Amino acid sequence: MINLQQRHDGFIRMDRHFPQSASVSITFTDGTTEVITGARINKAYDDALAVFREKNGLDAKGFTRIAKKRVLDNNKIDFVPVHPGMGQ
């Protein structure tokens, strides 16, 4: 089982996908704990990554298509928003 702790700003630290069948236990800031599947937390990660890329004008693979503009390797995220009840 993978144990994660929600930060006070509502996010968990997650910089990669977890195995689909893994059990992920999230302890929220209000003291509640919820166990969800790796597939569900991976979907939350993918959704947060899509929002990040859209806000920054990146395509689906994380690249900018503007010519002659250097883009740093900051096309990934490290924090995913979570909330109680998201596993249902």
Beta strands, then each sheet from edge to edge (+ up, - down):
strand 1: 2-5
strand 2: 11-13
strand 3: 23-27
strand 4: 33-37
strand 5: 79-81
sheet 1: 1+ 3+ 4-
sheet 2: 2+ 5-
end
